Amino acid sequence: MILVMILLSVLGGATLSVQAAINGTLGAKVGVLRSAFLTFSLGALVSLLLILYFEPAREITLMDVPKWQLLGAMLGVPYIVIMVLAVGRIGTAIATVAVIFGQLCMSMLIDHFGWLHNAAIPVSANRIIAMLCLGLALFFIYRGSRRKVKIQSVT
C-alpha cells in the first residue's frame, strides 16, 4: 500500500507540472488572476461533482472542524498565482523544482515539530542530505536552463 501511495503522489506531482505549464501559457494570454480563477472554478466544480457522486456521508461537516483547518483551502491561491507568474519567466522545470524544494523544507519542519496536529518525525541526516540534493538539483537545472536561453538568444 505504501508503494501505491508513493506512485500516486508521483502521479500527482506530474499532474502539477502539466498544470503549471498549461496555466503559465494561459496566464500569459488572459492574465495571471484570470488563469488562477479558472483553475479554482473548474476545480471547485469537479470537486463538487466528486463529492455528490462518490463521497460517503460523514458525521462531521466542514462547519464542525476547527476554523484554522479551513485556511488550507486558501493556501492554494498563492501557489497557483506564483506558478502562473513563474513558469512564463523561468520555465516549468525550474519553477516546479523550486516549489518542491520549498515543500520539502516546510514539510521537514512540520514533521520535525509535529505542527498542525501531525505526528512528529525528527529530522535525520538522510532527510538533510535529501534536502541538499534537491537544492543542488535546483541549482543545476537553473544553471542548465540559463545556458540554453543564452545560446538561443545569440543565434
ABEGO torsion letter per residue (X at the ends): XAAAAAAAAAAAAAAAAAAAAAAAAAAAAAEAAAAAAAAAAAAAAAAAAAAAAABBBBABBAAABBAAAAAAAAAAAAAAAAAAAAAAAAEAAAAAAAAAAAAAAAAAAAAAAGBGGBBBBBBBAAAAAAAAAAAAAAAAAAAAAAAAAAAAAAX
